[in-house]
Amino acid sequence: MKKLLLLCVAGILISCASNQNTCALLDHALSVAGKQLLSMDSVADTTSGVLRSWDGEGYKIMPHTDWTCGFYPGTLWLYYQLTGQEKFCALAKKYTARLSDIPALTDTHDLGFMVFCSYGKQQECLRDSVSAAAILKAAESLASRFNEKIGLIRSWDFGPWNYPVIIDNMMNLEMLFWASEQSGVSKYRQIAIQHADKTMLNHFREDASSYHVVSYNDDGTVESKGTFQGYSDDSRWARGQAWGLYGYTMCFRHTGFERYLAHARRIAELILAQESIPEDGIPYWDYDSPDIPDTARDASAAAITASALLELCEYVSDEDATRYERYAKNILCSLSAEPYLAMPGSNGYFILKHSTGAASLGSEIDVPLNYADYYYLEAVGRFARRNNINFKK
């Protein structure tokens, strides 16, 4: 199996030697993705829950309030953006509409994932009042979880922590920035900046790697630093590093603050220099797992990293942009072929294989995940725009 994987990697690297070959590879992958998304509709349409993963025998179906509820409709919107095929627009509207009660939730910090990856993409595509209203409502709900004294948005309402904040929460700030820009309500932007600043202060080590969970005392001091989904409190959980890279790159886009750009670049350099990441660019689920190379990969972390790097390219020198794009392109080429791209009709109709949700918890190990598909298509779109590739036929 390892020999086969190495041969596949070598073939991918050769096939991606030029953008012309990359375009052909991505075009094939998009054809597969379209078939998978349409087949997924036949299953998703018959359940009120969220098809989050597939273990080879059945789906992991979560309540429609699960943090991943926005990814399937969001993936449909992304596919519509890439191809212009109207049937995907219709499907995306159908599944986004099913989330109409989500923006009012105040018991979750994941509203950015849930609403901005669904209604946010609808807003990008249609500029409609329905999606705008949903996003603004969700921003107000998310803002209600901000504690002024602590200076952060609370993440979980469970567990042994006093006031837990996870690195994933950086991803939910984009919705607050958008809401502030569109509504003129400054508090959303102020909350996002305060959260990003205090996360940057306490979540990161000297080498720019991040903890997963930092909990705070009521006076705003740090209670503890550790992990919930990584290998250990001091290890570098792969998806956590990707969330940080993406989050601070996005924060720079919305603020222009050089401190965010500098921090994103530090994380990028950490990732690019990481020796435990294989040549195909798909990391093991934790950079510091003692079981490497005999442990699971995380295609979701790779897809998020690729998408973030392709945006970061827009804000750095040509020399650095070339390095970042080359790294992201390698990831995309890997994900767009075996062993990561599913065969049509397989893999529970998910696009990508070999993601890992929480190996430390024994959950979703080496399986497809709906958010891996989302960030993969987002990365494909960003690569296409940078290279003037048009997939619309």
C-alpha positions, 0 to 999 in steps of 0.5 A, a space after each residue: 500500500 505504501 509503495 502504491 501511494 508513493 507511485 501515485 504521488 510521483 505520478 501526480 507530481 509529474 502530471 502537475 508539471 504545467 498549469 495545462 496538465 493541472 487544468 486537465 486534472 482539475 477538470 476531471 476532478 470537477 466532473 467527478 465532483 459534480 456526479 458525486 454531489 448530484 448523487 448525494 442529493 438523492 440521499 440528503 433529500 430524504 433525511 432532515 439530518 446532516 450527512 457528515 461522513 461515511 464509514 464504508 457501511 453507512 452515513 454519520 448523520 447529525 442533527 441539522 444543528 450540527 456545526 457542519 450543516 452549512 457545508 453541503 449547501 456551500 459545496 453546491 454553491 461553490 460548484 455552481 460558481 465554478 461551472 455555472 451549471 444552473 441545476 447546482 444553483 437550484 440544489 444549493 438554494 434548496 439545501 440552504 433554505 433548510 437552514 432557515 432557523 440556524 441564524 437565530 441560534 445562540 448556543 453555538 460559536 460555529 455560526 460562521 461555518 453553519 451560515 456563512 458557508 451556506 447563506 454566505 455563498 448564496 449571497 456571493 452568487 445571488 446578492 439576494 436579501 434573504 441570505 443577507 438577512 440570514 447572515 446579519 441575524 447570525 452575526 448578532 447571535 454570534 456576537 451574543 457569545 462575546 464576553 467583553 471582560 474576557 475579550 473573546 467569543 466563547 466556543 463550547 458550552 460543555 466540558 471541564 473548561 471555564 471559558 474555552 476558546 478553540 482555534 477553529 473559532 477564527 473561521 467564524 470571524 469572517 461573518 462578523 467582518 462581512 456583517 459590519 461592512 454591510 450593516 455599518 454596525 461597528 461592534 461586529 468588526 470590533 468583536 472580531 478584532 478583539 477575538 483575533 488579537 487575544 487568540 494571537 496572543 495566547 493560542 500560539 507558541 514561539 514557532 507559530 504552531 497553535 494550541 487547540 483549546 485555550 480556556 480563560 478565567 473570568 478575569 480574562 487570564 488564561 486558565 489552561 492551554 491544551 487540546 481536545 482533538 490533537 495527539 497531546 496538549 503540546 502537539 500540533 494538530 494538523 487541522 488546527 494549524 490550517 484553521 489559524 493560517 486561514 483565519 489570519 489571512 482572512 483577517 488581513 483581507 478585512 482589516 489591512 492590519 499588518 500584524 495579521 499578515 505577518 502572523 499568517 506568514 509565520 504559520 505558512 512558513 511553519 507548514 511549508 517547513 514541516 518535515 512530517 508532512 509527506 511529499 504529496 502535501 497531505 498531512 498526518 492528522 497530527 504533525 507530532 503523532 508518534 505513529 507516523 507514518 502508520 497513522 491516518 492522513 487528513 485531507 481536510 487539513 490539506 484542503 483548508 491549507 491550500 485554500 488559505 495559501 492561495 489567498 495569502 498569495 495575493 498579499 505577499 511578494 511575487 517570490 513568496 506567492 510563487 512558493 505558496 502557490 506551488 505548495 497549494 498546487 501540489 496539494 490540489 493535484 494530490 487531492 484531485 487524483 487517487 488515492 484521495 479523489 473518490 471514484 464516481 458512485 463510491 465513498 458515500 458520494 463524498 468527493 474526497 477520501 482520507 480525512 480525519 475528524 478526531 483521531 484522539 477521540 476515535 472518531 471519523 478516522 480515515 473517512 470522507 468529511 463534508 467540510 473537506 469537500 467544501 474547502 477543496 472546491 474553494 481551493 480549486 476556485 481560488 487556483 482557477 481565478 489566479 490562473 485565469 482558468 475557466 471551467 464553465 462550458 
